[in-house]
Amino acid sequence: MIVQRRGGMTEFIPSPQEKREGLVRDHSFNLIENLHNRLQRLEAELDFPFEEAEACSAFLEKLKQDESRNIAIHNELLSKEK
């Protein structure tokens, strides 16, 4: 984090590495979900067993629900602080 102070004001600027990490963190789940969907279509075309794809879909859905719940809790805590 880069900190700049001017005239009594403090500005926090993310470093380039922090920006990259944030970008990866924000979009990694969507990338994984996209890869899963592509593999699922290939497996369907090749008539592979579908149990593993269904298990992965269920796991991704649980991750999505957990992340949504965590975001809701985070926002609730932030609103209580104000």
LUMSESE-349762 format. One record per residue: x, y, z of N, C-alpha, C, O in turn; residue number from 1. Coordinates in steps of 0.05 Angstrom, whole numbers, m for minus. Layout:
REM LUMSESE-349762
    nxx    nyy    nzz   caxx   cayy   cazz    cxx    cyy    czz    oxx    oyy    ozz vogu
      X      Y      Z      X      Y      Z      X      Y      Z      X      Y      Z  NUM
...
END
This chain:
REM LUMSESE-349762
    nxx    nyy    nzz   caxx   cayy   cazz    cxx    cyy    czz    oxx    oyy    ozz vogu
     17    m23      0      0      0      0     18     25      0     36     27     16    1
     13     42    m18     27     67    m19     11     89     m5    m13     92    m10    2
     24    103     13     10    124     29     21    151     21     45    155     21    3
      3    169     14     11    197      8     m4    215     27    m28    213     31    4
     11    234     38     m1    253     56      3    281     44     25    289     38    5
    m20    295     41    m19    323     31    m39    340     46    m63    333     48    6
    m30    361     57    m48    380     70    m67    369     90    m90    376     91    7
    m57    350    107    m75    338    127    m91    315    117   m105    302    133    8
    m90    309     91   m105    287     79    m87    263     75    m63    267     68    9
    m96    239     80    m81    215     76    m94    199     54   m118    194     55   10
    m79    192     34    m90    177     11    m76    150     10    m51    148     10   11
    m91    128      9    m81    101      8    m84     91    m21   m106     90    m31   12
    m61     85    m34    m61     77    m62    m51     48    m63    m29     42    m53   13
    m67     30    m74    m57      2    m77    m33      0    m95    m31     14   m115   14
    m14    m16    m87     10    m20   m104      2    m37   m128    m19    m50   m128   15
     18    m37   m149     12    m54   m172      8    m83   m165    m10    m96   m177   16
     24    m94   m147     20   m122   m139     m7   m126   m126    m20   m146   m131   17
    m15   m108   m108    m41   m110    m95    m64   m108   m115    m84   m122   m113   18
    m61    m91   m136    m81    m90   m157    m83   m116   m172   m106   m125   m177   19
    m61   m128   m178    m61   m154   m192    m74   m176   m175    m91   m191   m185   20
    m66   m177   m150    m78   m197   m132   m108   m193   m129   m123   m213   m128   21
   m117   m168   m127   m145   m163   m126   m160   m171   m151   m182   m182   m149   22
   m148   m167   m174   m160   m174   m199   m163   m205   m201   m184   m215   m209   23
   m142   m219   m193   m143   m248   m194   m164   m258   m174   m180   m276   m180   24
   m164   m247   m150   m183   m255   m129   m212   m250   m138   m229   m267   m133   25
   m217   m227   m150   m244   m220   m158   m255   m237   m180   m279   m242   m182   26
   m237   m247   m198   m247   m262   m221   m240   m291   m222   m248   m305   m241   27
   m226   m301   m202   m217   m329   m203   m241   m349   m203   m241   m369   m217   28
   m261   m343   m187   m284   m362   m186   m298   m363   m213   m306   m385   m222   29
   m302   m340   m226   m314   m340   m253   m298   m356   m273   m309   m369   m290   30
   m271   m354   m271   m254   m369   m289   m257   m399   m285   m259   m414   m304   31
   m257   m407   m259   m260   m435   m253   m288   m446   m262   m290   m467   m274   32
   m308   m430   m258   m335   m438   m267   m337   m440   m297   m349   m458   m307   33
   m324   m422   m311   m323   m423   m340   m309   m448   m350   m318   m461   m368   34
   m286   m454   m338   m271   m478   m346   m288   m503   m340   m288   m522   m356   35
   m301   m504   m317   m318   m527   m311   m340   m530   m332   m346   m553   m340   36
   m353   m508   m340   m375   m510   m359   m365   m520   m386   m378   m536   m399   37
   m341   m512   m394   m329   m521   m419   m323   m551   m418   m328   m566   m437   38
   m311   m559   m396   m304   m587   m392   m330   m604   m391   m330   m627   m402   39
   m350   m594   m379   m375   m609   m377   m387   m613   m405   m397   m635   m410   40
   m386   m593   m422   m396   m596   m449   m379   m617   m465   m391   m633   m479   41
   m353   m616   m461   m336   m636   m475   m342   m664   m465   m344   m683   m480   42
   m345   m667   m439   m351   m694   m427   m378   m704   m437   m381   m728   m442   43
   m397   m686   m441   m423   m694   m451   m421   m704   m480   m433   m723   m488   44
   m405   m689   m496   m401   m697   m524   m388   m724   m527   m393   m739   m545   45
   m369   m730   m508   m354   m755   m509   m367   m777   m494   m355   m799   m491   46
   m391   m772   m483   m406   m792   m468   m391   m803   m444   m391   m827   m438   47
   m377   m785   m430   m363   m793   m405   m384   m795   m383   m405   m783   m385   48
   m377   m809   m361   m396   m810   m338   m400   m782   m327   m381   m766   m327   49
   m424   m777   m318   m432   m749   m311   m430   m744   m281   m435   m722   m272   50
   m424   m765   m265   m425   m762   m235   m404   m742   m226   m410   m726   m208   51
   m380   m743   m236   m359   m724   m227   m366   m695   m234   m361   m677   m219   52
   m377   m691   m258   m385   m664   m266   m408   m654   m248   m408   m630   m240   53
   m426   m671   m241   m448   m663   m223   m437   m656   m195   m446   m637   m182   54
   m417   m672   m185   m405   m667   m159   m390   m640   m160   m392   m625   m140   55
   m377   m634   m182   m362   m609   m184   m382   m586   m185   m378   m565   m173   56
   m404   m589   m200   m425   m568   m201   m436   m562   m173   m440   m539   m166   57
   m441   m583   m158   m452   m580   m131   m432   m565   m113   m439   m548    m97   58
   m406   m572   m116   m385   m559   m101   m383   m530   m108   m380   m513    m90   59
   m384   m523   m134   m382   m496   m142   m406   m480   m132   m404   m456   m125   60
   m430   m492   m132   m454   m478   m122   m451   m473    m92   m459   m451    m83   61
   m440   m492    m77   m436   m487    m49   m416   m465    m44   m420   m448    m27   62
   m394   m464    m60   m375   m442    m58   m388   m415    m63   m383   m396    m49   63
   m405   m414    m84   m419   m390    m91   m437   m381    m68   m438   m357    m61   64
   m452   m399    m56   m469   m393    m33   m454   m383     m9   m461   m363      4   65
   m431   m396     m3   m414   m388     19   m403   m360     14   m403   m344     33   66
   m394   m355    m10   m383   m328    m16   m405   m307    m14   m399   m285     m3   67
   m429   m312    m23   m451   m293    m21   m457   m287      9   m462   m265     17   68
   m457   m309     25   m463   m305     53   m441   m289     67   m447   m272     83   69
   m416   m294     60   m393   m279     71   m395   m249     63   m390   m232     80   70
   m402   m244     39   m405   m216     30   m428   m202     45   m425   m179     53   71
   m450   m216     49   m472   m205     64   m464   m199     93   m472   m178    104   72
   m450   m217    106   m441   m213    133   m422   m189    134   m423   m172    152   73
   m403   m188    115   m384   m165    114   m399   m139    111   m393   m120    125   74
   m418   m137     93   m433   m113     89   m449   m105    114   m452    m82    121   75
   m460   m125    127   m476   m120    152   m458   m109    173   m465    m90    187   76
   m434   m120    176   m415   m110    196   m406    m82    190   m403    m65    208   77
   m402    m76    164   m394    m49    156   m416    m29    162   m411     m6    171   78
   m441    m37    158   m464    m18    162   m468    m13    193   m477      8    200   79
   m461    m33    209   m463    m29    238   m442    m10    249   m447      4    269   80
   m419     m9    236   m398      9    245   m405     38    241   m395     55    255   81
   m422     44    222   m428     73    215   m449     84    233   m456    107    230   82
END
